[in-house]
């Protein structure tokens, strides 16, 4: 099993604190979106597309499975 990425504070639906906002910024960076830290409609739609592309559970939220795949992709295409 792939370890939890260091930058991921745990599953959340909406960022309520700075570590969660930083996790959203990290996802936005990988998805090549504006790094706002807000889980806005564009970020959620991009997460859903990413999740579908990699055959993850499509939810549009930041969960461990999505964070782990984002980290893999970041290293592959960096």
PDB file of N, CA, C and O in Angstrom:
ATOM      1  N   UNK A   1       0.846  -1.183   0.000  1.00  0.00           N
ATOM      2  CA  UNK A   1       0.000   0.000   0.000  1.00  0.00           C
ATOM      3  C   UNK A   1       0.893   1.248   0.000  1.00  0.00           C
ATOM      4  O   UNK A   1       1.894   1.307   0.714  1.00  0.00           O
ATOM      5  N   UNK A   2       0.521   2.221  -0.795  1.00  0.00           N
ATOM      6  CA  UNK A   2       1.271   3.469  -0.875  1.00  0.00           C
ATOM      7  C   UNK A   2       1.033   4.291   0.386  1.00  0.00           C
ATOM      8  O   UNK A   2      -0.107   4.420   0.832  1.00  0.00           O
ATOM      9  N   UNK A   3       2.101   4.853   0.969  1.00  0.00           N
ATOM     10  CA  UNK A   3       1.906   5.658   2.182  1.00  0.00           C
ATOM     11  C   UNK A   3       1.169   6.964   1.897  1.00  0.00           C
ATOM     12  O   UNK A   3       1.161   7.463   0.771  1.00  0.00           O
ATOM     13  N   UNK A   4       0.556   7.499   2.939  1.00  0.00           N
ATOM     14  CA  UNK A   4      -0.158   8.779   2.836  1.00  0.00           C
ATOM     15  C   UNK A   4       0.845   9.876   2.499  1.00  0.00           C
ATOM     16  O   UNK A   4       1.901   9.956   3.127  1.00  0.00           O
ATOM     17  N   UNK A   5       0.531  10.732   1.509  1.00  0.00           N
ATOM     18  CA  UNK A   5       1.427  11.849   1.205  1.00  0.00           C
ATOM     19  C   UNK A   5       1.586  12.772   2.417  1.00  0.00           C
ATOM     20  O   UNK A   5       0.626  13.023   3.146  1.00  0.00           O
ATOM     21  N   UNK A   6       2.803  13.270   2.621  1.00  0.00           N
ATOM     22  CA  UNK A   6       3.091  14.150   3.761  1.00  0.00           C
ATOM     23  C   UNK A   6       2.190  15.378   3.810  1.00  0.00           C
ATOM     24  O   UNK A   6       1.843  15.855   4.891  1.00  0.00           O
ATOM     25  N   UNK A   7       1.814  15.883   2.653  1.00  0.00           N
ATOM     26  CA  UNK A   7       1.046  17.125   2.585  1.00  0.00           C
ATOM     27  C   UNK A   7      -0.445  16.918   2.817  1.00  0.00           C
ATOM     28  O   UNK A   7      -1.186  17.898   2.903  1.00  0.00           O
ATOM     29  N   UNK A   8      -0.910  15.674   2.921  1.00  0.00           N
ATOM     30  CA  UNK A   8      -2.346  15.403   3.026  1.00  0.00           C
ATOM     31  C   UNK A   8      -2.763  15.234   4.483  1.00  0.00           C
ATOM     32  O   UNK A   8      -2.301  14.306   5.147  1.00  0.00           O
ATOM     33  N   UNK A   9      -3.644  16.128   5.003  1.00  0.00           N
ATOM     34  CA  UNK A   9      -4.022  16.076   6.419  1.00  0.00           C
ATOM     35  C   UNK A   9      -5.127  15.082   6.752  1.00  0.00           C
ATOM     36  O   UNK A   9      -5.452  14.912   7.927  1.00  0.00           O
ATOM     37  N   UNK A  10      -5.710  14.424   5.763  1.00  0.00           N
ATOM     38  CA  UNK A  10      -6.836  13.509   5.981  1.00  0.00           C
ATOM     39  C   UNK A  10      -8.019  13.939   5.135  1.00  0.00           C
ATOM     40  O   UNK A  10      -8.057  15.065   4.639  1.00  0.00           O
ATOM     41  N   UNK A  11      -8.996  13.037   4.967  1.00  0.00           N
ATOM     42  CA  UNK A  11     -10.157  13.316   4.127  1.00  0.00           C
ATOM     43  C   UNK A  11     -10.918  14.544   4.614  1.00  0.00           C
ATOM     44  O   UNK A  11     -11.051  14.774   5.816  1.00  0.00           O
ATOM     45  N   UNK A  12     -11.413  15.324   3.662  1.00  0.00           N
ATOM     46  CA  UNK A  12     -12.281  16.444   4.008  1.00  0.00           C
ATOM     47  C   UNK A  12     -13.140  16.808   2.815  1.00  0.00           C
ATOM     48  O   UNK A  12     -12.769  16.566   1.666  1.00  0.00           O
ATOM     49  N   UNK A  13     -14.293  17.394   3.103  1.00  0.00           N
ATOM     50  CA  UNK A  13     -15.227  17.817   2.065  1.00  0.00           C
ATOM     51  C   UNK A  13     -15.000  19.273   1.707  1.00  0.00           C
ATOM     52  O   UNK A  13     -15.075  19.646   0.536  1.00  0.00           O
ATOM     53  N   UNK A  14     -14.725  20.093   2.703  1.00  0.00           N
ATOM     54  CA  UNK A  14     -14.453  21.517   2.473  1.00  0.00           C
ATOM     55  C   UNK A  14     -13.322  21.923   3.409  1.00  0.00           C
ATOM     56  O   UNK A  14     -13.364  21.598   4.596  1.00  0.00           O
ATOM     57  N   UNK A  15     -12.305  22.631   2.900  1.00  0.00           N
ATOM     58  CA  UNK A  15     -11.173  22.988   3.765  1.00  0.00           C
ATOM     59  C   UNK A  15     -11.585  23.918   4.906  1.00  0.00           C
ATOM     60  O   UNK A  15     -12.104  25.012   4.684  1.00  0.00           O
ATOM     61  N   UNK A  16     -11.338  23.453   6.134  1.00  0.00           N
ATOM     62  CA  UNK A  16     -11.736  24.222   7.315  1.00  0.00           C
ATOM     63  C   UNK A  16     -10.542  24.805   8.055  1.00  0.00           C
ATOM     64  O   UNK A  16     -10.712  25.602   8.977  1.00  0.00           O
ATOM     65  N   UNK A  17      -9.327  24.413   7.656  1.00  0.00           N
ATOM     66  CA  UNK A  17      -8.143  24.920   8.340  1.00  0.00           C
ATOM     67  C   UNK A  17      -6.996  25.043   7.331  1.00  0.00           C
ATOM     68  O   UNK A  17      -7.126  24.631   6.178  1.00  0.00           O
ATOM     69  N   UNK A  18      -5.900  25.601   7.766  1.00  0.00           N
ATOM     70  CA  UNK A  18      -4.790  25.872   6.846  1.00  0.00           C
ATOM     71  C   UNK A  18      -4.160  24.607   6.255  1.00  0.00           C
ATOM     72  O   UNK A  18      -3.849  24.612   5.064  1.00  0.00           O
ATOM     73  N   UNK A  19      -3.954  23.524   7.013  1.00  0.00           N
ATOM     74  CA  UNK A  19      -3.411  22.315   6.378  1.00  0.00           C
ATOM     75  C   UNK A  19      -4.318  21.776   5.258  1.00  0.00           C
ATOM     76  O   UNK A  19      -3.824  21.280   4.245  1.00  0.00           O
ATOM     77  N   UNK A  20      -5.622  21.872   5.440  1.00  0.00           N
ATOM     78  CA  UNK A  20      -6.543  21.429   4.389  1.00  0.00           C
ATOM     79  C   UNK A  20      -6.489  22.371   3.190  1.00  0.00           C
ATOM     80  O   UNK A  20      -6.526  21.915   2.047  1.00  0.00           O
ATOM     81  N   UNK A  21      -6.403  23.668   3.433  1.00  0.00           N
ATOM     82  CA  UNK A  21      -6.292  24.624   2.327  1.00  0.00           C
ATOM     83  C   UNK A  21      -4.986  24.391   1.551  1.00  0.00           C
ATOM     84  O   UNK A  21      -4.959  24.513   0.327  1.00  0.00           O
ATOM     85  N   UNK A  22      -3.923  24.059   2.259  1.00  0.00           N
ATOM     86  CA  UNK A  22      -2.647  23.771   1.600  1.00  0.00           C
ATOM     87  C   UNK A  22      -2.758  22.501   0.758  1.00  0.00           C
ATOM     88  O   UNK A  22      -2.177  22.424  -0.324  1.00  0.00           O
ATOM     89  N   UNK A  23      -3.495  21.510   1.245  1.00  0.00           N
ATOM     90  CA  UNK A  23      -3.719  20.289   0.465  1.00  0.00           C
ATOM     91  C   UNK A  23      -4.476  20.613  -0.819  1.00  0.00           C
ATOM     92  O   UNK A  23      -4.167  20.059  -1.874  1.00  0.00           O
ATOM     93  N   UNK A  24      -5.459  21.500  -0.742  1.00  0.00           N
ATOM     94  CA  UNK A  24      -6.196  21.914  -1.946  1.00  0.00           C
ATOM     95  C   UNK A  24      -5.249  22.640  -2.900  1.00  0.00           C
ATOM     96  O   UNK A  24      -5.285  22.400  -4.106  1.00  0.00           O
ATOM     97  N   UNK A  25      -4.405  23.525  -2.370  1.00  0.00           N
ATOM     98  CA  UNK A  25      -3.433  24.224  -3.231  1.00  0.00           C
ATOM     99  C   UNK A  25      -2.502  23.225  -3.914  1.00  0.00           C
ATOM    100  O   UNK A  25      -2.156  23.386  -5.084  1.00  0.00           O
ATOM    101  N   UNK A  26      -2.104  22.203  -3.183  1.00  0.00           N
ATOM    102  CA  UNK A  26      -1.242  21.172  -3.769  1.00  0.00           C
ATOM    103  C   UNK A  26      -1.968  20.469  -4.921  1.00  0.00           C
ATOM    104  O   UNK A  26      -1.399  20.282  -5.996  1.00  0.00           O
ATOM    105  N   UNK A  27      -3.215  20.088  -4.690  1.00  0.00           N
ATOM    106  CA  UNK A  27      -4.003  19.446  -5.753  1.00  0.00           C
ATOM    107  C   UNK A  27      -4.154  20.391  -6.939  1.00  0.00           C
ATOM    108  O   UNK A  27      -4.014  19.973  -8.089  1.00  0.00           O
ATOM    109  N   UNK A  28      -4.437  21.648  -6.670  1.00  0.00           N
ATOM    110  CA  UNK A  28      -4.596  22.627  -7.746  1.00  0.00           C
ATOM    111  C   UNK A  28      -3.301  22.761  -8.548  1.00  0.00           C
ATOM    112  O   UNK A  28      -3.339  22.909  -9.769  1.00  0.00           O
ATOM    113  N   UNK A  29      -2.179  22.710  -7.875  1.00  0.00           N
ATOM    114  CA  UNK A  29      -0.880  22.787  -8.553  1.00  0.00           C
ATOM    115  C   UNK A  29      -0.719  21.602  -9.511  1.00  0.00           C
ATOM    116  O   UNK A  29      -0.334  21.783 -10.666  1.00  0.00           O
ATOM    117  N   UNK A  30      -1.012  20.395  -9.032  1.00  0.00           N
ATOM    118  CA  UNK A  30      -0.888  19.196  -9.862  1.00  0.00           C
ATOM    119  C   UNK A  30      -1.873  19.247 -11.028  1.00  0.00           C
ATOM    120  O   UNK A  30      -1.548  18.838 -12.143  1.00  0.00           O
ATOM    121  N   UNK A  31      -3.076  19.752 -10.765  1.00  0.00           N
ATOM    122  CA  UNK A  31      -4.111  19.833 -11.804  1.00  0.00           C
ATOM    123  C   UNK A  31      -3.949  21.064 -12.695  1.00  0.00           C
ATOM    124  O   UNK A  31      -4.721  21.270 -13.631  1.00  0.00           O
ATOM    125  N   UNK A  32      -2.936  21.878 -12.392  1.00  0.00           N
ATOM    126  CA  UNK A  32      -2.627  23.096 -13.156  1.00  0.00           C
ATOM    127  C   UNK A  32      -3.771  24.102 -13.146  1.00  0.00           C
ATOM    128  O   UNK A  32      -4.166  24.651 -14.174  1.00  0.00           O
ATOM    129  N   UNK A  33      -4.284  24.318 -11.935  1.00  0.00           N
ATOM    130  CA  UNK A  33      -5.331  25.315 -11.706  1.00  0.00           C
ATOM    131  C   UNK A  33      -4.729  26.462 -10.901  1.00  0.00           C
ATOM    132  O   UNK A  33      -3.627  26.343 -10.366  1.00  0.00           O
ATOM    133  N   UNK A  34      -5.453  27.560 -10.818  1.00  0.00           N
ATOM    134  CA  UNK A  34      -5.039  28.665  -9.947  1.00  0.00           C
ATOM    135  C   UNK A  34      -5.004  28.150  -8.510  1.00  0.00           C
ATOM    136  O   UNK A  34      -5.945  27.497  -8.059  1.00  0.00           O
ATOM    137  N   UNK A  35      -3.923  28.443  -7.795  1.00  0.00           N
ATOM    138  CA  UNK A  35      -3.731  27.940  -6.434  1.00  0.00           C
ATOM    139  C   UNK A  35      -4.378  28.867  -5.403  1.00  0.00           C
ATOM    140  O   UNK A  35      -3.719  29.730  -4.823  1.00  0.00           O
ATOM    141  N   UNK A  36      -5.668  28.673  -5.189  1.00  0.00           N
ATOM    142  CA  UNK A  36      -6.422  29.520  -4.271  1.00  0.00           C
ATOM    143  C   UNK A  36      -6.601  28.896  -2.890  1.00  0.00           C
ATOM    144  O   UNK A  36      -6.789  29.609  -1.905  1.00  0.00           O
ATOM    145  N   UNK A  37      -6.543  27.577  -2.817  1.00  0.00           N
ATOM    146  CA  UNK A  37      -6.831  26.889  -1.565  1.00  0.00           C
ATOM    147  C   UNK A  37      -8.314  26.693  -1.328  1.00  0.00           C
ATOM    148  O   UNK A  37      -8.715  26.121  -0.314  1.00  0.00           O
ATOM    149  N   UNK A  38      -9.134  27.166  -2.262  1.00  0.00           N
ATOM    150  CA  UNK A  38     -10.585  27.001  -2.156  1.00  0.00           C
ATOM    151  C   UNK A  38     -11.017  25.782  -2.962  1.00  0.00           C
ATOM    152  O   UNK A  38     -10.571  25.589  -4.093  1.00  0.00           O
ATOM    153  N   UNK A  39     -11.869  24.977  -2.391  1.00  0.00           N
ATOM    154  CA  UNK A  39     -12.413  23.825  -3.101  1.00  0.00           C
ATOM    155  C   UNK A  39     -13.650  24.308  -3.864  1.00  0.00           C
ATOM    156  O   UNK A  39     -14.785  23.953  -3.545  1.00  0.00           O
ATOM    157  N   UNK A  40     -13.387  25.125  -4.875  1.00  0.00           N
ATOM    158  CA  UNK A  40     -14.456  25.758  -5.649  1.00  0.00           C
ATOM    159  C   UNK A  40     -14.981  24.802  -6.718  1.00  0.00           C
ATOM    160  O   UNK A  40     -14.511  23.670  -6.834  1.00  0.00           O
ATOM    161  N   UNK A  41     -15.960  25.267  -7.498  1.00  0.00           N
ATOM    162  CA  UNK A  41     -16.592  24.414  -8.512  1.00  0.00           C
ATOM    163  C   UNK A  41     -15.589  23.887  -9.529  1.00  0.00           C
ATOM    164  O   UNK A  41     -15.657  22.717  -9.906  1.00  0.00           O
ATOM    165  N   UNK A  42     -14.656  24.728  -9.983  1.00  0.00           N
ATOM    166  CA  UNK A  42     -13.665  24.297 -10.974  1.00  0.00           C
ATOM    167  C   UNK A  42     -12.741  23.232 -10.380  1.00  0.00           C
ATOM    168  O   UNK A  42     -12.416  22.251 -11.049  1.00  0.00           O
ATOM    169  N   UNK A  43     -12.327  23.420  -9.148  1.00  0.00           N
ATOM    170  CA  UNK A  43     -11.446  22.440  -8.512  1.00  0.00           C
ATOM    171  C   UNK A  43     -12.175  21.118  -8.307  1.00  0.00           C
ATOM    172  O   UNK A  43     -11.619  20.051  -8.564  1.00  0.00           O
ATOM    173  N   UNK A  44     -13.419  21.191  -7.844  1.00  0.00           N
ATOM    174  CA  UNK A  44     -14.202  19.954  -7.662  1.00  0.00           C
ATOM    175  C   UNK A  44     -14.407  19.230  -8.996  1.00  0.00           C
ATOM    176  O   UNK A  44     -14.278  18.008  -9.067  1.00  0.00           O
ATOM    177  N   UNK A  45     -14.725  19.983 -10.046  1.00  0.00           N
ATOM    178  CA  UNK A  45     -14.916  19.369 -11.366  1.00  0.00           C
ATOM    179  C   UNK A  45     -13.609  18.735 -11.852  1.00  0.00           C
ATOM    180  O   UNK A  45     -13.620  17.644 -12.421  1.00  0.00           O
ATOM    181  N   UNK A  46     -12.498  19.415 -11.628  1.00  0.00           N
ATOM    182  CA  UNK A  46     -11.194  18.875 -12.038  1.00  0.00           C
ATOM    183  C   UNK A  46     -10.856  17.623 -11.237  1.00  0.00           C
ATOM    184  O   UNK A  46     -10.323  16.660 -11.788  1.00  0.00           O
ATOM    185  N   UNK A  47     -11.162  17.629  -9.942  1.00  0.00           N
ATOM    186  CA  UNK A  47     -10.942  16.436  -9.131  1.00  0.00           C
ATOM    187  C   UNK A  47     -11.806  15.277  -9.624  1.00  0.00           C
ATOM    188  O   UNK A  47     -11.335  14.142  -9.699  1.00  0.00           O
ATOM    189  N   UNK A  48     -13.067  15.555  -9.960  1.00  0.00           N
ATOM    190  CA  UNK A  48     -13.940  14.493 -10.482  1.00  0.00           C
ATOM    191  C   UNK A  48     -13.376  13.929 -11.783  1.00  0.00           C
ATOM    192  O   UNK A  48     -13.369  12.714 -11.980  1.00  0.00           O
ATOM    193  N   UNK A  49     -12.907  14.799 -12.668  1.00  0.00           N
ATOM    194  CA  UNK A  49     -12.306  14.335 -13.920  1.00  0.00           C
ATOM    195  C   UNK A  49     -11.065  13.499 -13.665  1.00  0.00           C
ATOM    196  O   UNK A  49     -10.884  12.450 -14.285  1.00  0.00           O
ATOM    197  N   UNK A  50     -10.211  13.952 -12.760  1.00  0.00           N
ATOM    198  CA  UNK A  50      -8.998  13.227 -12.386  1.00  0.00           C
ATOM    199  C   UNK A  50      -9.360  11.859 -11.798  1.00  0.00           C
ATOM    200  O   UNK A  50      -8.769  10.842 -12.161  1.00  0.00           O
ATOM    201  N   UNK A  51     -10.327  11.848 -10.897  1.00  0.00           N
ATOM    202  CA  UNK A  51     -10.749  10.598 -10.269  1.00  0.00           C
ATOM    203  C   UNK A  51     -11.291   9.627 -11.315  1.00  0.00           C
ATOM    204  O   UNK A  51     -10.973   8.438 -11.279  1.00  0.00           O
ATOM    205  N   UNK A  52     -12.099  10.118 -12.236  1.00  0.00           N
ATOM    206  CA  UNK A  52     -12.636   9.253 -13.278  1.00  0.00           C
ATOM    207  C   UNK A  52     -11.547   8.717 -14.191  1.00  0.00           C
ATOM    208  O   UNK A  52     -11.563   7.542 -14.556  1.00  0.00           O
ATOM    209  N   UNK A  53     -10.608   9.565 -14.558  1.00  0.00           N
ATOM    210  CA  UNK A  53      -9.515   9.177 -15.441  1.00  0.00           C
ATOM    211  C   UNK A  53      -8.689   8.040 -14.843  1.00  0.00           C
ATOM    212  O   UNK A  53      -8.268   7.126 -15.553  1.00  0.00           O
ATOM    213  N   UNK A  54      -8.465   8.105 -13.546  1.00  0.00           N
ATOM    214  CA  UNK A  54      -7.648   7.094 -12.881  1.00  0.00           C
ATOM    215  C   UNK A  54      -8.481   6.018 -12.176  1.00  0.00           C
ATOM    216  O   UNK A  54      -7.968   5.271 -11.343  1.00  0.00           O
ATOM    217  N   UNK A  55      -9.771   5.951 -12.521  1.00  0.00           N
ATOM    218  CA  UNK A  55     -10.674   4.915 -12.016  1.00  0.00           C
ATOM    219  C   UNK A  55     -10.744   4.882 -10.482  1.00  0.00           C
ATOM    220  O   UNK A  55     -10.770   3.822  -9.858  1.00  0.00           O
ATOM    221  N   UNK A  56     -10.773   6.083  -9.908  1.00  0.00           N
ATOM    222  CA  UNK A  56     -10.970   6.229  -8.471  1.00  0.00           C
ATOM    223  C   UNK A  56     -12.454   6.492  -8.219  1.00  0.00           C
ATOM    224  O   UNK A  56     -13.213   6.734  -9.158  1.00  0.00           O
ATOM    225  N   UNK A  57     -12.864   6.445  -6.961  1.00  0.00           N
ATOM    226  CA  UNK A  57     -14.253   6.794  -6.625  1.00  0.00           C
ATOM    227  C   UNK A  57     -14.443   8.270  -6.966  1.00  0.00           C
ATOM    228  O   UNK A  57     -13.736   9.129  -6.439  1.00  0.00           O
ATOM    229  N   UNK A  58     -15.398   8.562  -7.848  1.00  0.00           N
ATOM    230  CA  UNK A  58     -15.633   9.933  -8.307  1.00  0.00           C
ATOM    231  C   UNK A  58     -16.511  10.657  -7.300  1.00  0.00           C
ATOM    232  O   UNK A  58     -17.687  10.335  -7.130  1.00  0.00           O
ATOM    233  N   UNK A  59     -15.906  11.660  -6.624  1.00  0.00           N
ATOM    234  CA  UNK A  59     -16.629  12.386  -5.584  1.00  0.00           C
ATOM    235  C   UNK A  59     -16.393  13.888  -5.651  1.00  0.00           C
ATOM    236  O   UNK A  59     -17.222  14.670  -5.186  1.00  0.00           O
ATOM    237  N   UNK A  60     -15.261  14.296  -6.231  1.00  0.00           N
ATOM    238  CA  UNK A  60     -14.923  15.712  -6.247  1.00  0.00           C
ATOM    239  C   UNK A  60     -14.419  16.229  -4.912  1.00  0.00           C
ATOM    240  O   UNK A  60     -14.286  17.438  -4.721  1.00  0.00           O
ATOM    241  N   UNK A  61     -14.134  15.309  -3.978  1.00  0.00           N
ATOM    242  CA  UNK A  61     -13.581  15.729  -2.691  1.00  0.00           C
ATOM    243  C   UNK A  61     -12.157  15.206  -2.559  1.00  0.00           C
ATOM    244  O   UNK A  61     -11.732  14.312  -3.290  1.00  0.00           O
ATOM    245  N   UNK A  62     -11.440  15.782  -1.616  1.00  0.00           N
ATOM    246  CA  UNK A  62     -10.076  15.337  -1.339  1.00  0.00           C
ATOM    247  C   UNK A  62     -10.138  14.170  -0.368  1.00  0.00           C
ATOM    248  O   UNK A  62     -10.501  14.344   0.795  1.00  0.00           O
ATOM    249  N   UNK A  63      -9.785  12.983  -0.843  1.00  0.00           N
ATOM    250  CA  UNK A  63      -9.698  11.822   0.026  1.00  0.00           C
ATOM    251  C   UNK A  63      -8.313  11.205  -0.142  1.00  0.00           C
ATOM    252  O   UNK A  63      -7.540  11.631  -1.001  1.00  0.00           O
ATOM    253  N   UNK A  64      -8.006  10.224   0.660  1.00  0.00           N
ATOM    254  CA  UNK A  64      -6.676   9.628   0.653  1.00  0.00           C
ATOM    255  C   UNK A  64      -6.346   9.003  -0.697  1.00  0.00           C
ATOM    256  O   UNK A  64      -5.231   9.157  -1.194  1.00  0.00           O
ATOM    257  N   UNK A  65      -7.290   8.311  -1.285  1.00  0.00           N
ATOM    258  CA  UNK A  65      -7.058   7.667  -2.574  1.00  0.00           C
ATOM    259  C   UNK A  65      -6.693   8.701  -3.637  1.00  0.00           C
ATOM    260  O   UNK A  65      -5.772   8.483  -4.425  1.00  0.00           O
ATOM    261  N   UNK A  66      -7.405   9.817  -3.662  1.00  0.00           N
ATOM    262  CA  UNK A  66      -7.146  10.884  -4.632  1.00  0.00           C
ATOM    263  C   UNK A  66      -5.797  11.540  -4.347  1.00  0.00           C
ATOM    264  O   UNK A  66      -5.014  11.779  -5.266  1.00  0.00           O
ATOM    265  N   UNK A  67      -5.527  11.828  -3.083  1.00  0.00           N
ATOM    266  CA  UNK A  67      -4.257  12.464  -2.716  1.00  0.00           C
ATOM    267  C   UNK A  67      -3.077  11.583  -3.105  1.00  0.00           C
ATOM    268  O   UNK A  67      -2.067  12.080  -3.603  1.00  0.00           O
ATOM    269  N   UNK A  68      -3.199  10.285  -2.880  1.00  0.00           N
ATOM    270  CA  UNK A  68      -2.119   9.354  -3.210  1.00  0.00           C
ATOM    271  C   UNK A  68      -1.873   9.339  -4.715  1.00  0.00           C
ATOM    272  O   UNK A  68      -0.722   9.347  -5.152  1.00  0.00           O
ATOM    273  N   UNK A  69      -2.934   9.318  -5.508  1.00  0.00           N
ATOM    274  CA  UNK A  69      -2.779   9.311  -6.967  1.00  0.00           C
ATOM    275  C   UNK A  69      -2.238  10.651  -7.455  1.00  0.00           C
ATOM    276  O   UNK A  69      -1.413  10.679  -8.369  1.00  0.00           O
ATOM    277  N   UNK A  70      -2.681  11.760  -6.867  1.00  0.00           N
ATOM    278  CA  UNK A  70      -2.130  13.069  -7.226  1.00  0.00           C
ATOM    279  C   UNK A  70      -0.623  13.095  -6.993  1.00  0.00           C
ATOM    280  O   UNK A  70       0.126  13.638  -7.804  1.00  0.00           O
ATOM    281  N   UNK A  71      -0.186  12.509  -5.888  1.00  0.00           N
ATOM    282  CA  UNK A  71       1.246  12.474  -5.573  1.00  0.00           C
ATOM    283  C   UNK A  71       2.006  11.618  -6.595  1.00  0.00           C
ATOM    284  O   UNK A  71       3.094  11.995  -7.029  1.00  0.00           O
ATOM    285  N   UNK A  72       1.439  10.477  -6.975  1.00  0.00           N
ATOM    286  CA  UNK A  72       2.069   9.628  -7.996  1.00  0.00           C
ATOM    287  C   UNK A  72       2.213  10.391  -9.308  1.00  0.00           C
ATOM    288  O   UNK A  72       3.276  10.378  -9.929  1.00  0.00           O
ATOM    289  N   UNK A  73       1.148  11.049  -9.722  1.00  0.00           N
ATOM    290  CA  UNK A  73       1.154  11.796 -10.982  1.00  0.00           C
ATOM    291  C   UNK A  73       2.144  12.938 -10.923  1.00  0.00           C
ATOM    292  O   UNK A  73       2.855  13.195 -11.895  1.00  0.00           O
ATOM    293  N   UNK A  74       2.200  13.630  -9.792  1.00  0.00           N
ATOM    294  CA  UNK A  74       3.136  14.746  -9.638  1.00  0.00           C
ATOM    295  C   UNK A  74       4.566  14.272  -9.872  1.00  0.00           C
ATOM    296  O   UNK A  74       5.347  14.956 -10.533  1.00  0.00           O
ATOM    297  N   UNK A  75       4.906  13.120  -9.337  1.00  0.00           N
ATOM    298  CA  UNK A  75       6.269  12.599  -9.498  1.00  0.00           C
ATOM    299  C   UNK A  75       6.511  12.089 -10.912  1.00  0.00           C
ATOM    300  O   UNK A  75       7.622  12.213 -11.428  1.00  0.00           O
ATOM    301  N   UNK A  76       5.502  11.524 -11.542  1.00  0.00           N
ATOM    302  CA  UNK A  76       5.646  10.993 -12.904  1.00  0.00           C
ATOM    303  C   UNK A  76       5.845  12.103 -13.927  1.00  0.00           C
ATOM    304  O   UNK A  76       6.658  11.966 -14.841  1.00  0.00           O
ATOM    305  N   UNK A  77       5.121  13.181 -13.783  1.00  0.00           N
ATOM    306  CA  UNK A  77       5.101  14.207 -14.820  1.00  0.00           C
ATOM    307  C   UNK A  77       5.795  15.503 -14.408  1.00  0.00           C
ATOM    308  O   UNK A  77       5.660  16.518 -15.091  1.00  0.00           O
ATOM    309  N   UNK A  78       6.525  15.480 -13.315  1.00  0.00           N
ATOM    310  CA  UNK A  78       7.213  16.689 -12.856  1.00  0.00           C
ATOM    311  C   UNK A  78       8.425  16.997 -13.730  1.00  0.00           C
ATOM    312  O   UNK A  78       9.125  17.981 -13.490  1.00  0.00           O
TER     313      UNK A  78
END
